[in-house]
């Protein structure tokens, strides 16, 4: 058995409030309320992992959650590239395109068919 938690949305880089986006402060409040889990699934990454550009800066709430609860795995998307790294003991994987991800975080891409 394992426990799972997650959140959709990303850091607010558009002013249109119809998109599921939050400020950094809102992300800290949301993730502070989330219970400890073995797996964290989110749309966005931890803060300042991919870029410091506003639309790719990630969420401070995710960084704080990982530092506090140290889930075994954090899976996310948003950045349109495969990326695998660790924050403390948490394996973080940006899943992009069709592929197989092994338990150790190794990624094998599966070519798209025409």
N, C-alpha and C positions, 0 to 999 in steps of 0.2 A: 504494500500500500504506500501511496505517497500523497502529499497534499499539494494543491495547486491554487494559485491566485493570479490575478492579472488586471490590466487596465488598457483600454483603447485610447487613442488620441496621442497627440504630440505637443511639443512646446508651441506656444502661440506665436506664429510668424505671419498670420493673416489676421486682419481686423474683422473679417466676416465671421460672426459668431455662430453661423450655421455649421462650421467645421468643428470636429471634436478636438479642440485644442485648449490647453490650460497654461496659465502663467507658471513661472518657477515656484512662486509662493504657494499657488494652488496645488501644484504637484507635491510639495512637501507636506501640506495638510492632508491630502488624500492618502499618500503612502504611509504617513504616521498612523493612520487608522487601520491599515491593513494588517491582518494577522500573519504570523510567521508561516511560511510554506516551503516545501522542498523545491518547487518549480514556480518561477515567475514568468508570465507571458505578457508581453506588452507590444504596442506598436512602435514605440520609440526606445532609444538606448539610454544608458546612463549618461550623465552630463560630461561634455567635452571629450568624448571618445573619438568621434569621427571628424568633427570640424567645429570651429567656433562661429561658423555662419549661423545666423538666427534660425534658419529652417532645418539645420542639422546639428544643433548644439546638444540635443538630448535633454533629459529631465533630471534636475537635482533630487527630486523625490525618489527616483529609481536608484540613484547612487546611494542615498541615505538608507533606503530599504535594504540594499545588498550589504552595505557595511554593518547594519544592525542585525539582520536576520541570517545572512550568509546562506541563501538557498543554494542547492546543488547546481541548478541550471537557471539561466535567464535567456529566454528565446524572444527575439523581436525581429522587426522588419524595418520599414521606412527608408533605409539608406541605400537600397538598390545595389548592394554588393554583398558578397559573402565575407564575413569577418568573424574570427574566433579568437578569444582572449580570456584571461582570468582577472577577476577583481577579488583579491584574497583567494578563497577556495571556491568561488562561484565561477563556473564555466559560462561565459556569455557568448551567444551565437546570434549573429545577424543572418537570418535565413533569406536567401534570395534565389529566385529561379527554381527549377526542378532539380532536386538532388537528394542524396542520401547522407545523413549525418550519423556517424558512428558514435558509440558511447563516449569515446575519448575526445570528441569534437572534430574528428577528421571528416572532411566534406568531400564527397564524390559527385561531380556534376553529371547529370544525365542530359545528353544532347537533345535539343528540341527537334521534333519531326516536322517536316514541311507540311 
